[in-house]
Amino acid sequence: MPIIQVTLVKGRDDEKIRACVRELARTAARTLDAPLESVRVMVHETEPDRFAVGDRLKSDG
């Protein structure tokens, strides 16, 4: 059973996230020859002030 975990900074439109989840599941099923029903996708959203690249927080702009 493929399990895909995605971490995103909060702020994206819900429909875009749903579309991404669907595409990830379909792609995993197709490329891994796994039944679509066996694919799990979990999206974790984090606050912009809890995500950094180096020492620059996403909330810094």
C-alpha positions in Angstrom: 0.0 0.0 0.0 1.7 3.2 -1.1 1.5 6.0 1.4 2.3 9.6 0.3 2.8 12.4 2.7 2.8 16.0 1.6 3.7 19.0 3.7 2.5 22.4 2.5 2.6 25.9 3.9 -1.0 27.0 4.7 -2.6 29.3 2.2 -3.5 27.3 -0.8 -7.1 27.0 -2.1 -8.9 23.8 -0.9 -9.8 22.8 -4.4 -6.1 23.0 -5.5 -5.1 20.7 -2.7 -7.9 18.2 -3.5 -6.8 18.2 -7.1 -3.2 17.6 -6.1 -4.3 14.7 -3.8 -6.2 13.1 -6.7 -3.3 13.4 -9.1 -0.8 12.1 -6.7 -3.0 9.0 -6.0 -3.6 8.4 -9.7 0.1 8.8 -10.6 1.2 6.5 -7.8 -1.3 3.8 -8.8 -0.3 4.0 -12.4 3.5 4.1 -12.0 3.7 1.6 -9.1 1.1 -0.8 -10.6 -0.9 -0.5 -7.4 -4.7 -0.5 -7.1 -5.9 3.0 -6.7 -7.9 1.9 -3.7 -4.7 1.0 -1.9 -3.0 4.4 -2.3 -3.1 6.7 0.7 -2.3 10.5 0.5 -2.0 12.6 3.5 -1.6 16.4 3.4 -0.2 18.2 6.4 -0.4 22.0 6.4 2.0 24.1 8.5 1.8 27.7 9.5 4.1 30.1 7.5 5.9 31.0 10.7 6.7 27.3 11.3 8.5 26.7 8.0 11.9 28.0 7.0 14.5 27.6 4.3 17.7 28.1 6.1 17.0 30.8 8.6 14.3 32.6 6.6 10.8 31.9 7.6 8.1 31.7 5.0 6.2 34.3 6.9 9.1 36.7 6.4 7.9 37.0 2.8 
